[in-house]
Structure formats: C-alpha cells, structure tokens
Amino acid sequence: MTFEQVYEQNFEFVWRSLLRLGVPQHDLDDVTQEVFLVVHRRLQDFAARSKVTTWLFTICLRAAKDRRRRAHTRREIPDSDGLELVRDEGLDVQASLERRDDEWLFHQVLARMDWDQRAVFCLFELEGMNGQDIAEALEVPLGTVYSRLRLARVAFRRGVVLITAQRASAYLREEPA
C-alpha cells in the first residue's frame, strides 16, 4: 500500500477522528497533517496484522493528546480576516440551524466525556469498528473496551440530558425583551 492510497482512502477518517477526540476546528488541518507526516515516515514499518484504520486511530489518539498537552503553552490570536459571509440561496435555514444545534450538542457531550471512554465510543459507535480492533488500537484488553463502551454510552445519554436541561433552564430564566 502506498502513502497516496492511505491518504486518499483515510483522510476523512483521520479528520473525523481528530475532531471527535477534541481537536478544535482551527487546529484540525495542522494536526491532520502531523498524523500523515507520521504515516509517511512509518508506513514501511506498518505490518498488516491490523487494519489501517486501527493503526491510524492510534496515531490520531497520540496526536490529539500531544495537541492537548501543548495547548496551554501556546498563545493564540484568532484571525478573523479570512471569514466571509456567504449566502446560499438554496439553504433551508431552519434545518441548517437544527443540524448545527445538534452538532454543537454532540460535540459538547463528547468534550465532557472521559478521554478513554470517548475514544472507545467514537470508534465503536461512530466509526463502526469491532471490539477486537478497538482493543488492538488502544492496546487494552477486550473486556476493558466493552466496559468503557458501556460507561461511555451512559455518560453520553446523561450528557445529552444534562446539557439539554441546562439550556432549557437558561432559556426559561431569560427575561422577555
């Protein structure tokens, strides 16, 4: 398998994985590039004992953890010069707002989850990996994968209920204009 094949077939998987592991949107391009730099350097060492996505997720996990560790040492100044408002005539505004609200809720709940549970939840529920592949990617026993998955599902449900209740409460407390 060539680097180009790995890149073409797995770019979206890497990008989604990093996003779900908590890498902020403004860092996604850089961290994705870091992942593929590791892939480029280590591809000849990859033994096809596991799936490529399992190997890639392991690299994503390390890259996301590294990014989180380095985040406190960086001082960033947001650049809003590149932002432009573009109007899409065919856009259903209500559906777009609802989708964005659902995505916001989803990412808020993921952000509050335990790191290890979050990784298992994303791989199993969102990427469709099986327990054995997840155990291999995270280098943990299979029983640990299923235990974390059970806890992650509970945490996800609770997170959705909690955040939804907090938002409803804040909405009800707002004074009419």
LINBELUR-V920216 format. One record per helix or strand of 3 or more residues. SS is the DSSP state (H for helix, E for strand). FROM is the first residue (numbers start at 0). TO is the last residue. If there is no record, write none. Layout:
ss=SS from=FROM to=TO
ss=SS from=FROM to=TO
//
This chain:
ss=H from=2 to=19
ss=H from=24 to=44
ss=H from=51 to=70
ss=H from=92 to=111
ss=H from=114 to=125
ss=H from=130 to=137
ss=H from=141 to=172
//
